[in-house]
Amino acid sequence: MKKNENKIALSSTLSNGLKSGLHTTWSLGKIIFPITLFITILQFTPILPWLVELVAPLMHIFGLRGEAAVPIVLGNTLNLYAGIAGIISLELTVKEVFIIALMISFAHNLFIETAVALKVGVKLWLVLAVRLGLAATAGILLNLFWTGGSEIAQYGLTPQAEAVPQGVWQILLLGIEKAAFGVLQLALIVIPLMLLVQFVKDRNYLEHFSKGLAPFTKLIGVKPNTSMTLVAGLLIGLAYGAGVMIQAVREDGVSKRDITLAFIFLMACHAVIEDTLLFLPLGIPIWPLFLIRLVTAILLTVTVSVCWKQPKAAESEGGVCH
């Protein structure tokens, strides 16, 4: 009898997890597909070169040459892979590569990840202020205070050449392929993740998990029920971790204040292990890159948490702090 009950319970978990995963994939896919399509097409228009030309004069503020605008614009509008491809195309010093790497670590894939943040309920101005503000501040401070890194960076990889599409239809087809692959990749990550989350919830493991992270959540000023959001964002990033975040807001009673604080933390250091390792072949110090992002995230979140005191009534109801 007990074995049958366990089978039914497992079946229910799988069913609910699959439904949640498919619903989240559909919800996020409606954001990722059109934005990826738009940005891919944008690469083959005069707009992206215009953006690079517009930003180039500002590069000296960060101790960078004008052409360094290429990886920064690519990283901001597309993703870290595009930014790294831009870095590899230039002969830069270790200091310049490190500055660019840190800047695009704080502010990359802005279109998609900002749309995800808005979906969870974080304000647009806050997303842009935190991510662009951290990127600019990091670039300026590194330029001012780091006197080393003057040697030319030795790249441990070479960029893969891609065939340039010819004509409107080929560009459109490339955009559709990349957008569809983006949604497929999302589904392959989100659906198993939501199944795992459902399994953890149905067996009451989440309470133990939250207790384990309680010292850290307490440090940054949020409730333990944000633990799944934080772990998902830290390990797999904002875009792919958004499914857990959306579900946490909907089902776990995560308040607007806590999800905002969690996002402030994650905007500074989401997918911090994977993102940091991507820069390993570029000949720059990796540990400082990792630690700067993590320490910055903690200090910024703690500061905002201390300044943003939520009324007792709103806190007890899991409400929004106005």
VOPAGU-2260 file (C-alpha; in pm, 1 decimal, decimal comma):
REM VOPAGU-2260
SITE   aa  ch    i         X         Y         Z
SITE  MET   A    0       0,0       0,0       0,0
SITE  LYS   A    1     277,4     236,9      97,6
SITE  LYS   A    2     463,6     152,9    -222,9
SITE  ASN   A    3     155,9     246,1    -428,9
SITE  GLU   A    4     123,7     573,5    -239,4
SITE  ASN   A    5     487,7     651,6    -312,8
SITE  LYS   A    6     432,6     576,6    -682,4
SITE  ILE   A    7     129,6     805,3    -692,0
SITE  ALA   A    8     321,8    1076,5    -507,7
SITE  LEU   A    9     613,2    1048,6    -750,7
SITE  SER   A   10     375,5    1055,1   -1047,1
SITE  SER   A   11     210,2    1368,2    -908,1
SITE  THR   A   12     549,4    1531,6    -854,9
SITE  LEU   A   13     660,5    1455,2   -1210,9
SITE  SER   A   14     329,6    1576,4   -1354,3
SITE  ASN   A   15     329,6    1902,2   -1157,2
SITE  GLY   A   16     700,0    1962,6   -1222,3
SITE  LEU   A   17     658,3    1903,1   -1595,5
SITE  LYS   A   18     358,0    2135,9   -1613,2
SITE  SER   A   19     549,3    2402,5   -1424,5
SITE  GLY   A   20     854,5    2357,4   -1648,7
SITE  LEU   A   21     653,1    2379,0   -1970,7
SITE  HIS   A   22     458,9    2681,8   -1845,9
SITE  THR   A   23     781,1    2859,0   -1748,2
SITE  THR   A   24     949,3    2770,9   -2078,8
SITE  TRP   A   25     651,6    2914,0   -2268,0
SITE  SER   A   26     645,1    3225,3   -2050,0
SITE  LEU   A   27    1017,7    3296,0   -2086,1
SITE  GLY   A   28    1034,0    3174,8   -2446,5
SITE  LYS   A   29     794,8    3455,5   -2542,7
SITE  ILE   A   30    1061,7    3695,4   -2415,1
SITE  ILE   A   31    1377,7    3522,0   -2534,9
SITE  PHE   A   32    1268,0    3432,9   -2890,1
SITE  PRO   A   33    1176,9    3781,4   -3019,9
SITE  ILE   A   34    1465,4    3956,4   -2844,1
SITE  THR   A   35    1722,6    3704,6   -2974,0
SITE  LEU   A   36    1577,4    3736,8   -3323,5
SITE  PHE   A   37    1589,2    4117,3   -3304,2
SITE  ILE   A   38    1945,9    4133,8   -3170,2
SITE  THR   A   39    2072,6    3882,3   -3428,7
SITE  ILE   A   40    1927,0    4088,1   -3712,6
SITE  LEU   A   41    2064,6    4404,5   -3548,1
SITE  GLN   A   42    2420,2    4273,5   -3590,9
SITE  PHE   A   43    2387,2    4299,4   -3968,5
SITE  THR   A   44    2254,1    4656,0   -3972,6
SITE  PRO   A   45    2441,3    4987,6   -3937,3
SITE  ILE   A   46    2298,3    5024,3   -3584,6
SITE  LEU   A   47    2557,0    4811,6   -3400,7
SITE  PRO   A   48    2858,2    4985,6   -3565,1
SITE  TRP   A   49    2688,1    5316,1   -3481,7
SITE  LEU   A   50    2662,2    5212,5   -3115,9
SITE  VAL   A   51    3031,9    5119,9   -3113,3
SITE  GLU   A   52    3125,8    5454,8   -3268,4
SITE  LEU   A   53    2905,4    5634,6   -3015,7
SITE  VAL   A   54    3066,4    5463,3   -2715,1
SITE  ALA   A   55    3428,9    5467,0   -2838,6
SITE  PRO   A   56    3514,2    5823,3   -2715,8
SITE  LEU   A   57    3413,5    5723,8   -2361,0
SITE  MET   A   58    3663,1    5437,7   -2343,7
SITE  HIS   A   59    3951,3    5653,9   -2215,8
SITE  ILE   A   60    3759,6    5699,4   -1887,2
SITE  PHE   A   61    3820,4    5329,5   -1824,6
SITE  GLY   A   62    4178,7    5335,6   -1948,7
SITE  LEU   A   63    4081,3    5161,9   -2272,6
SITE  ARG   A   64    4148,9    5241,4   -2637,2
SITE  GLY   A   65    3857,9    5333,6   -2862,3
SITE  GLU   A   66    3829,5    4992,6   -3029,4
SITE  ALA   A   67    3763,8    4833,9   -2689,0
SITE  ALA   A   68    3409,5    4959,2   -2739,6
SITE  VAL   A   69    3357,4    4659,1   -2971,4
SITE  PRO   A   70    3364,8    4382,0   -2703,2
SITE  ILE   A   71    3182,9    4603,8   -2452,4
SITE  VAL   A   72    2893,5    4679,0   -2689,0
SITE  LEU   A   73    2881,6    4314,9   -2805,0
SITE  GLY   A   74    2882,5    4190,2   -2445,6
SITE  ASN   A   75    2617,1    4438,9   -2332,2
SITE  THR   A   76    2377,4    4379,3   -2621,3
SITE  LEU   A   77    2444,8    4009,8   -2678,7
SITE  ASN   A   78    2625,6    3791,4   -2423,1
SITE  LEU   A   79    2964,6    3708,5   -2274,2
SITE  TYR   A   80    3053,2    3479,9   -2566,4
SITE  ALA   A   81    3011,1    3769,5   -2810,2
SITE  GLY   A   82    3210,1    3998,3   -2581,6
SITE  ILE   A   83    3493,6    3743,8   -2557,8
SITE  ALA   A   84    3494,8    3705,3   -2937,7
SITE  GLY   A   85    3534,5    4083,9   -2955,9
SITE  ILE   A   86    3825,3    4075,7   -2709,5
SITE  ILE   A   87    4005,7    3805,1   -2905,7
SITE  SER   A   88    3983,1    4013,0   -3222,4
SITE  LEU   A   89    4196,3    4286,7   -3060,7
SITE  GLU   A   90    4552,7    4302,6   -2926,6
SITE  LEU   A   91    4503,9    4420,5   -2568,5
SITE  THR   A   92    4705,6    4432,1   -2247,4
SITE  VAL   A   93    4618,6    4207,8   -1952,3
SITE  LYS   A   94    4487,7    4514,1   -1767,9
SITE  GLU   A   95    4261,8    4611,8   -2058,9
SITE  VAL   A   96    4125,5    4257,2   -2094,1
SITE  PHE   A   97    4061,8    4237,5   -1718,6
SITE  ILE   A   98    3877,7    4572,2   -1717,9
SITE  ILE   A   99    3660,2    4468,2   -2013,1
SITE  ALA   A  100    3597,2    4123,5   -1858,5
SITE  LEU   A  101    3483,2    4276,2   -1528,5
SITE  MET   A  102    3266,5    4538,4   -1698,4
SITE  ILE   A  103    3081,1    4290,7   -1918,6
SITE  SER   A  104    3055,3    4045,6   -1627,3
SITE  PHE   A  105    2844,2    4306,9   -1448,6
SITE  ALA   A  106    2650,6    4416,5   -1759,2
SITE  HIS   A  107    2596,0    4159,5   -2033,6
SITE  ASN   A  108    2296,2    4024,4   -2226,0
SITE  LEU   A  109    2106,6    4331,9   -2108,0
SITE  PHE   A  110    1804,2    4296,4   -2334,6
SITE  ILE   A  111    1705,5    3943,3   -2233,0
SITE  GLU   A  112    1812,5    3955,3   -1869,2
SITE  THR   A  113    1643,5    4292,3   -1814,7
SITE  ALA   A  114    1322,3    4153,4   -1964,0
SITE  VAL   A  115    1345,7    3857,7   -1722,8
SITE  ALA   A  116    1395,5    4092,6   -1427,3
SITE  LEU   A  117    1087,6    4291,4   -1531,6
SITE  LYS   A  118     891,2    3965,8   -1552,7
SITE  VAL   A  119     971,5    3896,4   -1187,1
SITE  GLY   A  120     871,1    4250,8   -1091,3
SITE  VAL   A  121    1202,9    4434,2   -1056,5
SITE  LYS   A  122    1194,4    4793,6   -1180,5
SITE  LEU   A  123    1364,5    4882,3   -1510,6
SITE  TRP   A  124    1551,8    5179,6   -1367,3
SITE  LEU   A  125    1692,4    4965,3   -1087,4
SITE  VAL   A  126    1819,0    4694,6   -1324,9
SITE  LEU   A  127    1995,6    4946,8   -1548,8
SITE  ALA   A  128    2129,5    5153,8   -1259,1
SITE  VAL   A  129    2278,6    4851,3   -1081,2
SITE  ARG   A  130    2425,6    4671,8   -1381,4
SITE  LEU   A  131    2552,8    4969,2   -1582,5
SITE  GLY   A  132    2652,3    5153,2   -1265,4
SITE  LEU   A  133    2859,8    4860,3   -1139,9
SITE  ALA   A  134    3021,9    4813,1   -1481,5
SITE  ALA   A  135    3120,5    5179,4   -1511,7
SITE  THR   A  136    3239,4    5208,1   -1149,9
SITE  ALA   A  137    3445,1    4889,1   -1175,1
SITE  GLY   A  138    3612,3    5006,4   -1497,1
SITE  ILE   A  139    3700,9    5347,8   -1354,4
SITE  LEU   A  140    3835,6    5214,7   -1022,7
SITE  LEU   A  141    4043,9    4940,9   -1187,0
SITE  ASN   A  142    4194,2    5193,6   -1424,4
SITE  LEU   A  143    4281,5    5429,0   -1137,7
SITE  PHE   A  144    4419,8    5183,3    -882,6
SITE  TRP   A  145    4569,5    4888,8   -1074,0
SITE  THR   A  146    4916,9    4977,0   -1198,1
SITE  GLY   A  147    5007,6    4630,0   -1329,4
SITE  GLY   A  148    4894,8    4425,2   -1627,4
SITE  SER   A  149    5084,9    4622,6   -1891,0
SITE  GLU   A  150    5198,9    4309,7   -2079,8
SITE  ILE   A  151    5008,8    4196,4   -2388,4
SITE  ALA   A  152    4745,5    3933,4   -2306,6
SITE  GLN   A  153    4812,2    3587,2   -2447,0
SITE  TYR   A  154    4487,0    3426,7   -2559,4
SITE  GLY   A  155    4460,5    3051,7   -2521,3
SITE  LEU   A  156    4197,8    3008,7   -2791,2
SITE  THR   A  157    4111,1    3133,1   -3137,1
SITE  PRO   A  158    3771,3    3255,8   -3252,4
SITE  GLN   A  159    3568,6    3027,6   -3472,0
SITE  ALA   A  160    3493,6    3186,7   -3805,0
SITE  GLU   A  161    3127,9    3195,7   -3894,9
SITE  ALA   A  162    2990,9    3226,0   -4243,1
SITE  VAL   A  163    2840,2    3571,9   -4291,1
SITE  PRO   A  164    2480,2    3539,7   -4412,5
SITE  GLN   A  165    2404,6    3703,1   -4743,9
SITE  GLY   A  166    2076,5    3880,3   -4801,2
SITE  VAL   A  167    1769,8    3950,1   -4589,9
SITE  TRP   A  168    1633,6    3594,5   -4593,8
SITE  GLN   A  169    1959,7    3435,7   -4476,4
SITE  ILE   A  170    1988,7    3691,4   -4195,0
SITE  LEU   A  171    1627,0    3628,0   -4095,1
SITE  LEU   A  172    1681,1    3250,3   -4106,7
SITE  LEU   A  173    1992,6    3282,5   -3889,1
SITE  GLY   A  174    1794,6    3491,6   -3641,4
SITE  ILE   A  175    1513,0    3235,9   -3625,1
SITE  GLU   A  176    1763,6    2950,0   -3580,5
SITE  LYS   A  177    1943,2    3126,9   -3294,8
SITE  ALA   A  178    1615,5    3227,3   -3129,3
SITE  ALA   A  179    1474,1    2873,3   -3157,5
SITE  PHE   A  180    1797,9    2726,2   -3020,4
SITE  GLY   A  181    1782,0    2974,9   -2732,8
SITE  VAL   A  182    1431,7    2857,6   -2638,6
SITE  LEU   A  183    1531,8    2490,3   -2679,5
SITE  GLN   A  184    1835,1    2544,3   -2456,7
SITE  LEU   A  185    1607,8    2717,0   -2206,8
SITE  ALA   A  186    1367,8    2419,6   -2206,0
SITE  LEU   A  187    1650,0    2167,2   -2159,3
SITE  ILE   A  188    1762,7    2354,2   -1848,3
SITE  VAL   A  189    1434,9    2482,2   -1704,9
SITE  ILE   A  190    1219,8    2165,6   -1727,3
SITE  PRO   A  191    1462,6    1935,3   -1535,8
SITE  LEU   A  192    1523,4    2219,1   -1290,7
SITE  MET   A  193    1152,0    2264,9   -1223,8
SITE  LEU   A  194    1114,2    1887,5   -1179,3
SITE  LEU   A  195    1390,9    1900,7    -919,6
SITE  VAL   A  196    1231,3    2197,9    -744,8
SITE  GLN   A  197     893,8    2019,0    -735,7
SITE  PHE   A  198    1060,0    1706,1    -594,1
SITE  VAL   A  199    1233,3    1912,2    -324,9
SITE  LYS   A  200     910,3    2089,1    -233,4
SITE  ASP   A  201     688,0    1780,4    -225,7
SITE  ARG   A  202     924,7    1604,7      12,7
SITE  ASN   A  203     969,1    1908,3     237,9
SITE  TYR   A  204    1341,8    1924,7     165,4
SITE  LEU   A  205    1308,5    2294,7      93,8
SITE  GLU   A  206    1270,1    2376,7     461,2
SITE  HIS   A  207    1601,2    2205,9     544,3
SITE  PHE   A  208    1763,7    2365,5     240,3
SITE  SER   A  209    1645,0    2710,8     347,9
SITE  LYS   A  210    1771,1    2652,8     702,6
SITE  GLY   A  211    2112,8    2563,3     566,8
SITE  LEU   A  212    2132,3    2892,3     378,4
SITE  ALA   A  213    1975,3    3094,2     660,7
SITE  PRO   A  214    2305,0    3255,2     774,1
SITE  PHE   A  215    2370,1    3381,3     420,0
SITE  THR   A  216    2014,0    3502,9     355,8
SITE  LYS   A  217    2022,4    3675,6     694,3
SITE  LEU   A  218    2352,4    3841,7     600,9
SITE  ILE   A  219    2208,3    4002,9     288,7
SITE  GLY   A  220    1880,6    4089,9     462,1
SITE  VAL   A  221    1628,4    3857,5     296,0
SITE  LYS   A  222    1408,3    3574,3     424,3
SITE  PRO   A  223    1512,5    3208,1     390,2
SITE  ASN   A  224    1235,4    3146,5     133,0
SITE  THR   A  225    1452,2    3328,2    -125,0
SITE  SER   A  226    1715,7    3053,8    -103,6
SITE  MET   A  227    1602,4    2868,7    -418,6
SITE  THR   A  228    1602,4    3196,1    -613,0
SITE  LEU   A  229    1955,4    3278,3    -499,4
SITE  VAL   A  230    2098,1    2933,5    -571,8
SITE  ALA   A  231    1936,4    2914,0    -916,6
SITE  GLY   A  232    2067,1    3257,8   -1011,7
SITE  LEU   A  233    2414,9    3194,9    -873,0
SITE  LEU   A  234    2458,4    2862,9   -1051,5
SITE  ILE   A  235    2282,4    2906,4   -1386,5
SITE  GLY   A  236    2217,8    3278,7   -1425,8
SITE  LEU   A  237    1924,4    3514,7   -1452,2
SITE  ALA   A  238    1774,4    3396,1   -1779,8
SITE  TYR   A  239    1782,0    3022,0   -1706,8
SITE  GLY   A  240    1721,9    3060,3   -1334,4
SITE  ALA   A  241    1420,3    3282,7   -1389,8
SITE  GLY   A  242    1181,9    2986,8   -1381,8
SITE  VAL   A  243    1267,5    2914,5   -1019,7
SITE  MET   A  244    1249,6    3284,7    -937,6
SITE  ILE   A  245     906,9    3329,5   -1093,5
SITE  GLN   A  246     775,0    3020,7    -914,9
SITE  ALA   A  247     924,7    3140,9    -585,4
SITE  VAL   A  248     742,7    3473,1    -613,9
SITE  ARG   A  249     418,1    3298,0    -708,7
SITE  GLU   A  250     418,5    3004,5    -464,3
SITE  ASP   A  251     667,8    3061,9    -182,3
SITE  GLY   A  252     540,5    3398,7     -65,9
SITE  VAL   A  253     862,0    3583,8    -150,1
SITE  SER   A  254     794,9    3953,1     -89,5
SITE  LYS   A  255     863,7    4228,6    -342,4
SITE  ARG   A  256    1138,1    4359,9    -115,2
SITE  ASP   A  257    1310,1    4020,5     -88,6
SITE  ILE   A  258    1294,7    3943,4    -461,2
SITE  THR   A  259    1431,4    4290,9    -535,8
SITE  LEU   A  260    1719,3    4241,9    -291,8
SITE  ALA   A  261    1783,8    3893,3    -432,3
SITE  PHE   A  262    1798,8    4037,9    -782,6
SITE  ILE   A  263    2033,2    4316,5    -675,0
SITE  PHE   A  264    2265,6    4046,4    -543,6
SITE  LEU   A  265    2228,1    3830,3    -855,6
SITE  MET   A  266    2269,0    4118,9   -1098,9
SITE  ALA   A  267    2619,9    4157,8    -959,4
SITE  CYS   A  268    2721,6    3790,9    -952,8
SITE  HIS   A  269    2474,2    3559,3   -1126,4
SITE  ALA   A  270    2620,2    3242,7   -1282,8
SITE  VAL   A  271    2938,3    3359,7   -1112,8
SITE  ILE   A  272    3131,3    3031,2   -1150,7
SITE  GLU   A  273    3045,6    2967,4   -1515,9
SITE  ASP   A  274    3088,1    3330,9   -1619,8
SITE  THR   A  275    3425,7    3357,9   -1448,8
SITE  LEU   A  276    3558,5    3036,7   -1605,2
SITE  LEU   A  277    3471,7    3165,1   -1953,9
SITE  PHE   A  278    3753,3    3419,3   -1920,0
SITE  LEU   A  279    4012,7    3158,9   -1816,9
SITE  PRO   A  280    4168,7    3126,0   -2166,5
SITE  LEU   A  281    4218,7    3503,9   -2198,8
SITE  GLY   A  282    4529,7    3518,3   -1981,9
SITE  ILE   A  283    4385,3    3725,7   -1696,2
SITE  PRO   A  284    4375,6    3656,0   -1319,2
SITE  ILE   A  285    4054,2    3463,1   -1251,7
SITE  TRP   A  286    4028,4    3464,3    -872,4
SITE  PRO   A  287    4022,0    3846,0    -843,6
SITE  LEU   A  288    3745,1    3856,0   -1106,2
SITE  PHE   A  289    3540,0    3605,2    -904,8
SITE  LEU   A  290    3600,8    3773,0    -568,9
SITE  ILE   A  291    3532,2    4126,8    -692,0
SITE  ARG   A  292    3189,9    4022,5    -822,2
SITE  LEU   A  293    3098,9    3823,1    -510,7
SITE  VAL   A  294    3216,2    4082,5    -256,6
SITE  THR   A  295    3054,9    4365,1    -453,5
SITE  ALA   A  296    2724,9    4174,2    -463,1
SITE  ILE   A  297    2728,0    4114,2     -87,1
SITE  LEU   A  298    2826,1    4471,1       6,8
SITE  LEU   A  299    2574,1    4629,5    -231,4
SITE  THR   A  300    2286,4    4405,9    -119,6
SITE  VAL   A  301    2363,2    4450,1     249,8
SITE  THR   A  302    2379,4    4828,4     205,0
SITE  VAL   A  303    2044,8    4842,9      23,1
SITE  SER   A  304    1888,8    4606,6     279,0
SITE  VAL   A  305    2000,2    4823,3     570,7
SITE  CYS   A  306    1871,2    5139,8     400,9
SITE  TRP   A  307    1544,3    4977,6     289,9
SITE  LYS   A  308    1358,7    4903,6     611,3
SITE  GLN   A  309    1021,1    4740,8     546,0
SITE  PRO   A  310     724,0    4818,4     774,3
SITE  LYS   A  311     636,3    4535,9    1014,0
SITE  ALA   A  312     285,0    4490,0     875,5
SITE  ALA   A  313     400,1    4461,1     516,8
SITE  GLU   A  314     678,7    4224,3     619,4
SITE  SER   A  315     441,7    3990,1     800,2
SITE  GLU   A  316     209,7    3977,1     499,4
SITE  GLY   A  317     493,6    3928,8     250,6
SITE  GLY   A  318     375,3    4251,9      98,1
SITE  VAL   A  319     539,9    4514,2    -113,5
SITE  CYS   A  320     733,3    4793,3      53,4
SITE  HIS   A  321     617,7    5127,8     -85,0
